Amino acid sequence: MWLDDDDIFGGSPEGKFFDIVYNANKNLVQNELVKHISKSAAMELLLEELLGDEKDIEGIIANFSANNSDKVLNRTNDLYIEMMGNILTQNE
């Protein structure tokens, strides 16, 4: 996990995300999480459709994550930042 307490912004994207989630308007946070979970569901269904229902999608994702950990970590941080931006712009 990418954590840097000495970071100019005061921590990791994950840490800042949770700071915002705990302090922002509950409805805005809920809407953003619902959008993200719906997007995740759509991507899983797309993988099942492309690879076939009989494939172990969770295993494929776990294997991909293990073999591409740096890319996955970078994308995870990007998603935290994107979600923070969405929440903050609506919270103003």
C-alpha positions as CSV (number, residue, x, y, z in Angstrom):
1,M,0.0,0.0,0.0
2,W,1.3,3.5,-0.8
3,L,1.4,5.4,2.4
4,D,3.6,8.4,3.0
5,D,3.0,10.4,6.1
6,D,5.5,12.9,5.0
7,D,3.6,13.6,1.8
8,I,2.9,17.3,1.1
9,F,-0.8,16.5,1.0
10,G,-0.7,14.7,4.4
11,G,-0.9,11.0,3.4
12,S,-2.0,8.5,0.8
13,P,-4.9,8.9,-1.6
14,E,-6.7,6.2,0.4
15,G,-6.3,8.0,3.6
16,K,-7.5,11.3,2.2
17,F,-10.4,9.5,0.5
18,F,-11.6,8.2,3.9
19,D,-11.0,11.6,5.5
20,I,-13.4,13.1,2.9
21,V,-15.9,10.2,3.1
22,Y,-16.2,10.6,6.8
23,N,-16.7,14.3,6.7
24,A,-18.6,15.0,3.4
25,N,-22.4,15.0,3.0
26,K,-23.7,11.4,3.5
27,N,-25.9,11.5,0.4
28,L,-23.1,12.6,-1.9
29,V,-20.8,9.9,-0.6
30,Q,-23.6,7.3,-0.9
31,N,-24.3,8.4,-4.5
32,E,-20.6,8.1,-5.5
33,L,-20.3,4.7,-3.9
34,V,-23.4,3.4,-5.7
35,K,-22.0,4.7,-9.0
36,H,-18.7,3.0,-8.4
37,I,-20.3,-0.4,-7.4
38,S,-22.6,-0.3,-10.4
39,K,-19.6,0.3,-12.6
40,S,-17.8,-2.6,-11.0
41,A,-20.8,-4.8,-11.5
42,A,-20.9,-3.8,-15.2
43,M,-17.2,-4.6,-15.7
44,E,-17.6,-8.0,-14.1
45,L,-20.6,-8.8,-16.3
46,L,-18.6,-7.6,-19.3
47,L,-15.7,-10.0,-18.4
48,E,-18.1,-12.9,-18.0
49,E,-19.7,-12.1,-21.4
50,L,-16.3,-11.8,-23.1
51,L,-14.6,-14.8,-21.4
52,G,-17.7,-17.0,-20.8
53,D,-19.7,-17.7,-17.7
54,E,-17.7,-20.8,-16.8
55,K,-14.6,-18.8,-16.2
56,D,-13.4,-17.9,-12.7
57,I,-13.6,-14.1,-13.0
58,E,-12.5,-13.6,-9.4
59,G,-9.5,-15.8,-10.0
60,I,-8.7,-14.0,-13.3
61,I,-8.8,-10.7,-11.5
62,A,-6.7,-11.9,-8.6
63,N,-4.1,-13.3,-11.0
64,F,-4.0,-10.2,-13.0
65,S,-3.7,-8.1,-9.8
66,A,-0.8,-10.2,-8.6
67,N,1.0,-9.9,-11.9
68,N,0.4,-6.2,-12.3
69,S,0.5,-4.9,-8.8
70,D,2.1,-1.6,-9.6
71,K,-0.4,-0.8,-12.3
72,V,-3.3,-1.9,-10.1
73,L,-2.0,0.2,-7.2
74,N,-1.7,3.3,-9.5
75,R,-5.2,2.8,-10.9
76,T,-6.5,2.3,-7.4
77,N,-5.0,5.6,-6.3
78,D,-6.3,7.3,-9.4
79,L,-9.8,6.0,-8.6
80,Y,-9.5,7.3,-5.0
81,I,-8.5,10.7,-6.3
82,E,-11.3,10.7,-8.9
83,M,-14.0,9.8,-6.3
84,M,-12.6,12.4,-3.9
85,G,-12.9,15.0,-6.7
86,N,-16.5,14.0,-7.5
87,I,-17.5,14.2,-3.9
88,L,-15.8,17.5,-3.2
89,T,-17.1,19.2,-6.3
90,Q,-20.6,18.3,-5.4
91,N,-20.1,19.1,-1.7
92,E,-19.3,22.8,-2.3
